[in-house]
C-alpha cells in the first residue's frame, strides 16, 4: 500500500466533489497513505489526512448560507474574488477548526503544489513546520491569476499550483507510486482549450514573469496530455479515476444546494464503486 496514492484535481468550488469522495473513504475506513492535491483539492485532501469527515461541508459550503465570501462585492472590498483572509484565517481557526495536530501526526503523506512565477515551474510542498506556514502555502496554492494577489513564500512569488501542473502525474510517478487513484472534478468529455483573450490578459498583467506566461500558454496542451496519460494508465490497471458523471458546476458556484448536490455526487460515486476501489487498492 505504500506505493499507492490519491491525486486530487483542483477547480475551486468543484473540489467539493472530491470532498464527498474522501468523506466516504473516511466513513468506510479506506486508508491510502499518500495524497497529492492541487489548488482547491487541498481543502478536500487535508481533511482526509486529519481525519475530519464532514469538515469540508462545514468549512466550504455551509458558510455561504451567511457569508458570501466570493464574487464582485468581495473583489471590490478585498481586491480578490475569494475572501482569502476568511477562507484561510477565519474558517480554519474559528468557524470550522482544522485539527493541525492530527494532520501532522498522521502517517499519511500530504503534498501540495504552487507555481513559482519566476520560473513558471511547480514547487511541491510536503513539510509544514507550523500551522501558519501550512495556511500560507495553502493560500498561495489557491491564488488564481487576476482574481488573487501574488503570494510570497520565502520571498518567492507564487500563484495557484494548477497553473503549472494541474494534473501532476509525473510527480506521483517520481514519488514511486505504482497505482494512482485520481479524483477529477470535471466530466469525462472535458478537454481544456487555449483561450486567446485570457492569454492576452496574462501577457499584459504578468509581463514581469515571462516564464510564467509561457507556462500558462502551454497549460491546455499539458492538461490534455496528462488526461491521455491517465487514460492509458487506466487501461494498464495503474490508475483508477473517479469523476462527476451526472452533474457539472462552475468553479465559482455559490449556491449552497447546488454545492451540496455536487458533494453528495462525489460521495455516491465512491459508494457505487467501493468494491472496484478496494480491489484496485488491494484492501
VOPAFI-421014 format. One record per residue (C-alpha): residue number from 1; x, y, z; chain. Coordinates in Angstrom, 1 decimal. Example, Ala and Ser with C-alpha at 12.3 -4.5 7.8 and 13.67 -1.06 7.14 Angstrom:
2
<atom seq="1" east="12.3" north="-4.5" up="7.8" mol="A"/>
<atom seq="2" east="13.7" north="-1.1" up="7.1" mol="A"/>
This chain:
283
<atom seq="1" east="0.0" north="0.0" up="0.0" mol="A"/>
<atom seq="2" east="3.0" north="2.4" up="0.4" mol="A"/>
<atom seq="3" east="3.2" north="2.8" up="-3.3" mol="A"/>
<atom seq="4" east="-0.4" north="3.9" up="-3.8" mol="A"/>
<atom seq="5" east="-1.7" north="7.5" up="-3.7" mol="A"/>
<atom seq="6" east="-4.6" north="9.8" up="-4.3" mol="A"/>
<atom seq="7" east="-4.2" north="12.6" up="-6.8" mol="A"/>
<atom seq="8" east="-6.8" north="15.3" up="-6.4" mol="A"/>
<atom seq="9" east="-7.6" north="17.9" up="-9.1" mol="A"/>
<atom seq="10" east="-8.5" north="21.4" up="-8.1" mol="A"/>
<atom seq="11" east="-11.2" north="23.5" up="-9.6" mol="A"/>
<atom seq="12" east="-12.2" north="25.9" up="-6.8" mol="A"/>
<atom seq="13" east="-15.8" north="25.1" up="-5.7" mol="A"/>
<atom seq="14" east="-15.8" north="22.0" up="-7.9" mol="A"/>
<atom seq="15" east="-13.5" north="20.4" up="-5.3" mol="A"/>
<atom seq="16" east="-16.5" north="19.7" up="-3.1" mol="A"/>
<atom seq="17" east="-16.9" north="16.6" up="-5.3" mol="A"/>
<atom seq="18" east="-13.6" north="15.3" up="-4.1" mol="A"/>
<atom seq="19" east="-14.6" north="16.1" up="-0.5" mol="A"/>
<atom seq="20" east="-17.6" north="13.8" up="-1.0" mol="A"/>
<atom seq="21" east="-15.4" north="11.0" up="-2.3" mol="A"/>
<atom seq="22" east="-13.0" north="11.3" up="0.6" mol="A"/>
<atom seq="23" east="-15.7" north="11.6" up="3.2" mol="A"/>
<atom seq="24" east="-17.0" north="8.2" up="2.0" mol="A"/>
<atom seq="25" east="-13.5" north="6.9" up="2.2" mol="A"/>
<atom seq="26" east="-13.2" north="8.0" up="5.9" mol="A"/>
<atom seq="27" east="-16.7" north="6.6" up="6.7" mol="A"/>
<atom seq="28" east="-15.7" north="3.2" up="5.3" mol="A"/>
<atom seq="29" east="-12.1" north="3.2" up="6.6" mol="A"/>
<atom seq="30" east="-10.5" north="3.2" up="3.2" mol="A"/>
<atom seq="31" east="-6.9" north="4.3" up="4.0" mol="A"/>
<atom seq="32" east="-4.5" north="5.5" up="1.3" mol="A"/>
<atom seq="33" east="-1.0" north="6.5" up="2.5" mol="A"/>
<atom seq="34" east="-0.2" north="9.3" up="0.1" mol="A"/>
<atom seq="35" east="-2.2" north="12.4" up="-1.1" mol="A"/>
<atom seq="36" east="-1.2" north="14.8" up="-3.8" mol="A"/>
<atom seq="37" east="-3.6" north="17.8" up="-4.0" mol="A"/>
<atom seq="38" east="-3.7" north="20.6" up="-6.5" mol="A"/>
<atom seq="39" east="-5.2" north="24.0" up="-5.7" mol="A"/>
<atom seq="40" east="-8.6" north="23.7" up="-4.0" mol="A"/>
<atom seq="41" east="-8.2" north="19.9" up="-3.9" mol="A"/>
<atom seq="42" east="-6.1" north="20.7" up="-0.9" mol="A"/>
<atom seq="43" east="-9.2" north="21.6" up="1.1" mol="A"/>
<atom seq="44" east="-10.5" north="18.1" up="0.5" mol="A"/>
<atom seq="45" east="-7.2" north="16.3" up="0.9" mol="A"/>
<atom seq="46" east="-6.2" north="18.0" up="4.2" mol="A"/>
<atom seq="47" east="-9.3" north="16.8" up="5.9" mol="A"/>
<atom seq="48" east="-8.7" north="13.2" up="4.8" mol="A"/>
<atom seq="49" east="-5.2" north="13.4" up="6.4" mol="A"/>
<atom seq="50" east="-6.5" north="14.9" up="9.6" mol="A"/>
<atom seq="51" east="-9.5" north="12.5" up="9.7" mol="A"/>
<atom seq="52" east="-12.1" north="15.2" up="9.8" mol="A"/>
<atom seq="53" east="-15.1" north="13.7" up="8.0" mol="A"/>
<atom seq="54" east="-17.7" north="16.4" up="7.0" mol="A"/>
<atom seq="55" east="-15.3" north="19.3" up="7.7" mol="A"/>
<atom seq="56" east="-15.3" north="20.4" up="4.0" mol="A"/>
<atom seq="57" east="-19.1" north="20.9" up="4.2" mol="A"/>
<atom seq="58" east="-18.7" north="23.0" up="7.4" mol="A"/>
<atom seq="59" east="-15.7" north="24.9" up="6.0" mol="A"/>
<atom seq="60" east="-16.6" north="25.5" up="2.4" mol="A"/>
<atom seq="61" east="-20.4" north="25.1" up="1.8" mol="A"/>
<atom seq="62" east="-22.3" north="26.0" up="4.9" mol="A"/>
<atom seq="63" east="-20.5" north="29.4" up="5.5" mol="A"/>
<atom seq="64" east="-22.1" north="30.5" up="2.2" mol="A"/>
<atom seq="65" east="-25.5" north="30.4" up="4.0" mol="A"/>
<atom seq="66" east="-24.4" north="33.5" up="5.9" mol="A"/>
<atom seq="67" east="-21.2" north="34.9" up="4.3" mol="A"/>
<atom seq="68" east="-20.9" north="35.2" up="0.6" mol="A"/>
<atom seq="69" east="-17.1" north="35.0" up="0.6" mol="A"/>
<atom seq="70" east="-16.7" north="35.3" up="-3.1" mol="A"/>
<atom seq="71" east="-17.9" north="37.5" up="-6.0" mol="A"/>
<atom seq="72" east="-17.7" north="41.0" up="-7.4" mol="A"/>
<atom seq="73" east="-18.6" north="42.6" up="-4.0" mol="A"/>
<atom seq="74" east="-15.7" north="40.7" up="-2.4" mol="A"/>
<atom seq="75" east="-13.4" north="41.8" up="-5.1" mol="A"/>
<atom seq="76" east="-14.3" north="45.4" up="-4.6" mol="A"/>
<atom seq="77" east="-13.9" north="45.1" up="-0.9" mol="A"/>
<atom seq="78" east="-10.8" north="42.9" up="-0.7" mol="A"/>
<atom seq="79" east="-9.2" north="43.1" up="-4.2" mol="A"/>
<atom seq="80" east="-9.6" north="39.3" up="-4.6" mol="A"/>
<atom seq="81" east="-12.6" north="37.4" up="-6.0" mol="A"/>
<atom seq="82" east="-12.4" north="35.0" up="-3.0" mol="A"/>
<atom seq="83" east="-12.0" north="36.4" up="0.5" mol="A"/>
<atom seq="84" east="-8.7" north="34.7" up="1.2" mol="A"/>
<atom seq="85" east="-8.5" north="36.0" up="4.8" mol="A"/>
<atom seq="86" east="-11.9" north="34.5" up="5.6" mol="A"/>
<atom seq="87" east="-11.0" north="31.1" up="3.9" mol="A"/>
<atom seq="88" east="-7.5" north="30.7" up="5.3" mol="A"/>
<atom seq="89" east="-7.8" north="32.5" up="8.7" mol="A"/>
<atom seq="90" east="-11.4" north="32.8" up="10.0" mol="A"/>
<atom seq="91" east="-12.7" north="29.4" up="8.8" mol="A"/>
<atom seq="92" east="-9.9" north="27.1" up="9.8" mol="A"/>
<atom seq="93" east="-9.1" north="28.8" up="13.1" mol="A"/>
<atom seq="94" east="-12.6" north="29.8" up="14.3" mol="A"/>
<atom seq="95" east="-15.6" north="28.7" up="12.2" mol="A"/>
<atom seq="96" east="-14.6" north="25.1" up="11.3" mol="A"/>
<atom seq="97" east="-11.4" north="24.4" up="13.2" mol="A"/>
<atom seq="98" east="-8.8" north="22.4" up="11.4" mol="A"/>
<atom seq="99" east="-7.0" north="19.7" up="13.5" mol="A"/>
<atom seq="100" east="-3.4" north="20.6" up="12.6" mol="A"/>
<atom seq="101" east="-2.1" north="18.3" up="15.3" mol="A"/>
<atom seq="102" east="-3.9" north="15.3" up="13.9" mol="A"/>
<atom seq="103" east="-2.8" north="16.4" up="10.4" mol="A"/>
<atom seq="104" east="0.9" north="16.5" up="11.4" mol="A"/>
<atom seq="105" east="0.6" north="13.4" up="13.5" mol="A"/>
<atom seq="106" east="-0.9" north="11.3" up="10.6" mol="A"/>
<atom seq="107" east="1.2" north="8.6" up="9.0" mol="A"/>
<atom seq="108" east="-0.2" north="9.7" up="5.6" mol="A"/>
<atom seq="109" east="1.9" north="11.9" up="3.4" mol="A"/>
<atom seq="110" east="0.4" north="15.2" up="2.0" mol="A"/>
<atom seq="111" east="1.8" north="17.1" up="-0.9" mol="A"/>
<atom seq="112" east="0.5" north="20.3" up="-2.4" mol="A"/>
<atom seq="113" east="2.0" north="22.4" up="-5.2" mol="A"/>
<atom seq="114" east="2.4" north="26.1" up="-6.0" mol="A"/>
<atom seq="115" east="3.6" north="27.8" up="-9.2" mol="A"/>
<atom seq="116" east="6.8" north="29.8" up="-9.0" mol="A"/>
<atom seq="117" east="6.1" north="32.9" up="-11.0" mol="A"/>
<atom seq="118" east="9.8" north="33.4" up="-11.8" mol="A"/>
<atom seq="119" east="10.4" north="30.1" up="-13.4" mol="A"/>
<atom seq="120" east="6.8" north="29.0" up="-14.3" mol="A"/>
<atom seq="121" east="7.5" north="25.7" up="-12.7" mol="A"/>
<atom seq="122" east="5.7" north="23.8" up="-10.0" mol="A"/>
<atom seq="123" east="7.1" north="23.7" up="-6.5" mol="A"/>
<atom seq="124" east="5.9" north="20.8" up="-4.3" mol="A"/>
<atom seq="125" east="5.5" north="21.2" up="-0.6" mol="A"/>
<atom seq="126" east="5.3" north="18.4" up="2.0" mol="A"/>
<atom seq="127" east="7.0" north="19.9" up="5.1" mol="A"/>
<atom seq="128" east="4.7" north="22.1" up="7.2" mol="A"/>
<atom seq="129" east="6.7" north="23.1" up="10.3" mol="A"/>
<atom seq="130" east="4.0" north="25.4" up="11.7" mol="A"/>
<atom seq="131" east="0.3" north="25.8" up="11.1" mol="A"/>
<atom seq="132" east="0.9" north="29.4" up="10.0" mol="A"/>
<atom seq="133" east="3.3" north="28.2" up="7.3" mol="A"/>
<atom seq="134" east="0.8" north="25.5" up="6.3" mol="A"/>
<atom seq="135" east="-2.0" north="28.0" up="5.7" mol="A"/>
<atom seq="136" east="0.4" north="30.4" up="3.9" mol="A"/>
<atom seq="137" east="1.2" north="27.6" up="1.4" mol="A"/>
<atom seq="138" east="-2.4" north="26.7" up="1.0" mol="A"/>
<atom seq="139" east="-3.3" north="30.3" up="0.3" mol="A"/>
<atom seq="140" east="-0.6" north="30.5" up="-2.4" mol="A"/>
<atom seq="141" east="-1.7" north="27.2" up="-3.9" mol="A"/>
<atom seq="142" east="-5.2" north="28.6" up="-4.3" mol="A"/>
<atom seq="143" east="-4.2" north="32.1" up="-5.7" mol="A"/>
<atom seq="144" east="-5.5" north="32.2" up="-9.2" mol="A"/>
<atom seq="145" east="-4.3" north="34.8" up="-11.7" mol="A"/>
<atom seq="146" east="-6.4" north="38.0" up="-11.9" mol="A"/>
<atom seq="147" east="-8.7" north="37.2" up="-9.0" mol="A"/>
<atom seq="148" east="-6.0" north="36.8" up="-6.4" mol="A"/>
<atom seq="149" east="-2.8" north="38.6" up="-5.4" mol="A"/>
<atom seq="150" east="0.6" north="37.0" up="-6.0" mol="A"/>
<atom seq="151" east="1.6" north="35.3" up="-2.7" mol="A"/>
<atom seq="152" east="5.1" north="35.1" up="-1.4" mol="A"/>
<atom seq="153" east="6.7" north="32.1" up="0.3" mol="A"/>
<atom seq="154" east="10.3" north="32.5" up="1.4" mol="A"/>
<atom seq="155" east="10.2" north="35.7" up="-0.8" mol="A"/>
<atom seq="156" east="9.4" north="33.7" up="-3.9" mol="A"/>
<atom seq="157" east="6.3" north="35.0" up="-5.8" mol="A"/>
<atom seq="158" east="3.8" north="32.2" up="-6.1" mol="A"/>
<atom seq="159" east="0.4" north="31.6" up="-7.7" mol="A"/>
<atom seq="160" east="-2.0" north="28.6" up="-8.0" mol="A"/>
<atom seq="161" east="-0.3" north="25.3" up="-8.4" mol="A"/>
<atom seq="162" east="-2.7" north="24.3" up="-11.1" mol="A"/>
<atom seq="163" east="-1.2" north="26.9" up="-13.4" mol="A"/>
<atom seq="164" east="2.0" north="24.9" up="-13.8" mol="A"/>
<atom seq="165" east="0.8" north="21.4" up="-13.0" mol="A"/>
<atom seq="166" east="-3.0" north="20.8" up="-12.8" mol="A"/>
<atom seq="167" east="-2.6" north="17.0" up="-13.1" mol="A"/>
<atom seq="168" east="0.8" north="16.2" up="-11.6" mol="A"/>
<atom seq="169" east="1.1" north="12.6" up="-12.8" mol="A"/>
<atom seq="170" east="4.9" north="13.0" up="-13.2" mol="A"/>
<atom seq="171" east="5.2" north="13.9" up="-9.6" mol="A"/>
<atom seq="172" east="3.2" north="10.9" up="-8.5" mol="A"/>
<atom seq="173" east="5.4" north="8.6" up="-10.5" mol="A"/>
<atom seq="174" east="8.5" north="10.3" up="-9.2" mol="A"/>
<atom seq="175" east="7.2" north="9.6" up="-5.7" mol="A"/>
<atom seq="176" east="7.3" north="5.9" up="-6.7" mol="A"/>
<atom seq="177" east="3.5" north="5.4" up="-6.7" mol="A"/>
<atom seq="178" east="2.7" north="2.2" up="-8.6" mol="A"/>
<atom seq="179" east="-1.0" north="2.9" up="-8.6" mol="A"/>
<atom seq="180" east="-2.8" north="6.3" up="-8.6" mol="A"/>
<atom seq="181" east="-6.4" north="6.9" up="-7.6" mol="A"/>
<atom seq="182" east="-7.3" north="10.0" up="-9.5" mol="A"/>
<atom seq="183" east="-10.1" north="12.3" up="-8.4" mol="A"/>
<atom seq="184" east="-11.1" north="14.6" up="-11.2" mol="A"/>
<atom seq="185" east="-13.7" north="17.4" up="-10.8" mol="A"/>
<atom seq="186" east="-14.9" north="17.6" up="-14.4" mol="A"/>
<atom seq="187" east="-16.9" north="15.1" up="-16.5" mol="A"/>
<atom seq="188" east="-15.2" north="12.7" up="-18.9" mol="A"/>
<atom seq="189" east="-15.8" north="14.8" up="-22.0" mol="A"/>
<atom seq="190" east="-13.9" north="17.8" up="-20.7" mol="A"/>
<atom seq="191" east="-10.8" north="19.0" up="-22.5" mol="A"/>
<atom seq="192" east="-9.0" north="22.3" up="-21.8" mol="A"/>
<atom seq="193" east="-8.9" north="24.8" up="-24.6" mol="A"/>
<atom seq="194" east="-6.5" north="27.6" up="-25.3" mol="A"/>
<atom seq="195" east="-8.2" north="30.9" up="-24.5" mol="A"/>
<atom seq="196" east="-6.9" north="33.9" up="-26.6" mol="A"/>
<atom seq="197" east="-8.4" north="36.7" up="-24.6" mol="A"/>
<atom seq="198" east="-7.3" north="35.0" up="-21.3" mol="A"/>
<atom seq="199" east="-3.7" north="34.8" up="-22.6" mol="A"/>
<atom seq="200" east="-3.8" north="38.4" up="-23.7" mol="A"/>
<atom seq="201" east="-4.6" north="39.4" up="-20.2" mol="A"/>
<atom seq="202" east="-2.0" north="37.1" up="-18.8" mol="A"/>
<atom seq="203" east="0.7" north="38.6" up="-21.0" mol="A"/>
<atom seq="204" east="-0.4" north="42.1" up="-20.0" mol="A"/>
<atom seq="205" east="-0.7" north="41.7" up="-16.3" mol="A"/>
<atom seq="206" east="2.1" north="39.2" up="-15.7" mol="A"/>
<atom seq="207" east="4.7" north="40.5" up="-18.2" mol="A"/>
<atom seq="208" east="7.3" north="40.8" up="-15.5" mol="A"/>
<atom seq="209" east="7.2" north="37.0" up="-15.3" mol="A"/>
<atom seq="210" east="7.8" north="35.8" up="-18.9" mol="A"/>
<atom seq="211" east="8.5" north="32.1" up="-17.8" mol="A"/>
<atom seq="212" east="5.1" north="32.1" up="-16.1" mol="A"/>
<atom seq="213" east="3.4" north="33.5" up="-19.2" mol="A"/>
<atom seq="214" east="5.0" north="30.7" up="-21.3" mol="A"/>
<atom seq="215" east="3.8" north="28.1" up="-18.8" mol="A"/>
<atom seq="216" east="0.2" north="29.3" up="-18.9" mol="A"/>
<atom seq="217" east="0.3" north="29.4" up="-22.7" mol="A"/>
<atom seq="218" east="1.1" north="25.7" up="-22.8" mol="A"/>
<atom seq="219" east="-1.3" north="24.8" up="-19.9" mol="A"/>
<atom seq="220" east="-4.2" north="23.5" up="-22.0" mol="A"/>
<atom seq="221" east="-2.0" north="21.2" up="-24.1" mol="A"/>
<atom seq="222" east="-0.2" north="19.9" up="-21.0" mol="A"/>
<atom seq="223" east="-3.5" north="19.2" up="-19.2" mol="A"/>
<atom seq="224" east="-5.0" north="17.3" up="-22.1" mol="A"/>
<atom seq="225" east="-1.8" north="15.3" up="-22.5" mol="A"/>
<atom seq="226" east="-1.9" north="14.4" up="-18.8" mol="A"/>
<atom seq="227" east="-5.5" north="13.2" up="-19.2" mol="A"/>
<atom seq="228" east="-4.4" north="11.0" up="-22.1" mol="A"/>
<atom seq="229" east="-1.6" north="9.6" up="-19.9" mol="A"/>
<atom seq="230" east="-4.1" north="8.9" up="-17.1" mol="A"/>
<atom seq="231" east="-6.4" north="7.1" up="-19.5" mol="A"/>
<atom seq="232" east="-3.5" north="4.9" up="-20.7" mol="A"/>
<atom seq="233" east="-2.6" north="4.1" up="-17.1" mol="A"/>
<atom seq="234" east="-6.3" north="3.1" up="-16.5" mol="A"/>
<atom seq="235" east="-6.0" north="0.6" up="-19.3" mol="A"/>
<atom seq="236" east="-2.9" north="-0.8" up="-17.7" mol="A"/>
<atom seq="237" east="-4.5" north="-1.1" up="-14.3" mol="A"/>
<atom seq="238" east="-2.2" north="1.6" up="-12.9" mol="A"/>
<atom seq="239" east="-4.9" north="4.3" up="-12.4" mol="A"/>
<atom seq="240" east="-8.5" north="4.4" up="-11.3" mol="A"/>
<atom seq="241" east="-10.4" north="7.6" up="-12.0" mol="A"/>
<atom seq="242" east="-13.3" north="9.0" up="-10.0" mol="A"/>
<atom seq="243" east="-15.1" north="11.9" up="-11.7" mol="A"/>
<atom seq="244" east="-18.5" north="13.5" up="-11.9" mol="A"/>
<atom seq="245" east="-20.8" north="11.6" up="-14.2" mol="A"/>
<atom seq="246" east="-24.2" north="13.4" up="-14.0" mol="A"/>
<atom seq="247" east="-23.5" north="16.9" up="-12.8" mol="A"/>
<atom seq="248" east="-21.3" north="19.9" up="-13.8" mol="A"/>
<atom seq="249" east="-20.9" north="23.1" up="-12.0" mol="A"/>
<atom seq="250" east="-18.7" north="26.2" up="-12.4" mol="A"/>
<atom seq="251" east="-15.6" north="26.9" up="-10.3" mol="A"/>
<atom seq="252" east="-17.3" north="29.9" up="-8.7" mol="A"/>
<atom seq="253" east="-20.6" north="28.3" up="-7.9" mol="A"/>
<atom seq="254" east="-22.0" north="29.8" up="-4.6" mol="A"/>
<atom seq="255" east="-25.5" north="28.2" up="-4.4" mol="A"/>
<atom seq="256" east="-25.5" north="26.0" up="-1.2" mol="A"/>
<atom seq="257" east="-28.0" north="23.5" up="-2.6" mol="A"/>
<atom seq="258" east="-26.1" north="23.0" up="-5.8" mol="A"/>
<atom seq="259" east="-22.8" north="22.6" up="-3.9" mol="A"/>
<atom seq="260" east="-24.4" north="20.1" up="-1.6" mol="A"/>
<atom seq="261" east="-25.6" north="18.1" up="-4.6" mol="A"/>
<atom seq="262" east="-22.1" north="18.1" up="-6.1" mol="A"/>
<atom seq="263" east="-20.6" north="17.0" up="-2.8" mol="A"/>
<atom seq="264" east="-23.3" north="14.2" up="-2.5" mol="A"/>
<atom seq="265" east="-22.5" north="13.2" up="-6.1" mol="A"/>
<atom seq="266" east="-18.9" north="12.6" up="-5.1" mol="A"/>
<atom seq="267" east="-20.0" north="10.6" up="-2.0" mol="A"/>
<atom seq="268" east="-22.3" north="8.5" up="-4.1" mol="A"/>
<atom seq="269" east="-19.7" north="7.9" up="-6.9" mol="A"/>
<atom seq="270" east="-17.4" north="6.5" up="-4.3" mol="A"/>
<atom seq="271" east="-20.1" north="4.4" up="-2.7" mol="A"/>
<atom seq="272" east="-21.2" north="2.9" up="-6.0" mol="A"/>
<atom seq="273" east="-17.7" north="1.9" up="-6.9" mol="A"/>
<atom seq="274" east="-16.5" north="0.8" up="-3.4" mol="A"/>
<atom seq="275" east="-15.6" north="-2.8" up="-4.4" mol="A"/>
<atom seq="276" east="-13.8" north="-1.6" up="-7.5" mol="A"/>
<atom seq="277" east="-11.8" north="0.9" up="-5.4" mol="A"/>
<atom seq="278" east="-10.9" north="-1.7" up="-2.8" mol="A"/>
<atom seq="279" east="-9.9" north="-4.2" up="-5.4" mol="A"/>
<atom seq="280" east="-7.7" north="-1.5" up="-7.1" mol="A"/>
<atom seq="281" east="-6.1" north="-0.7" up="-3.8" mol="A"/>
<atom seq="282" east="-5.9" north="-4.3" up="-2.8" mol="A"/>
<atom seq="283" east="-7.6" north="-3.8" up="0.6" mol="A"/>
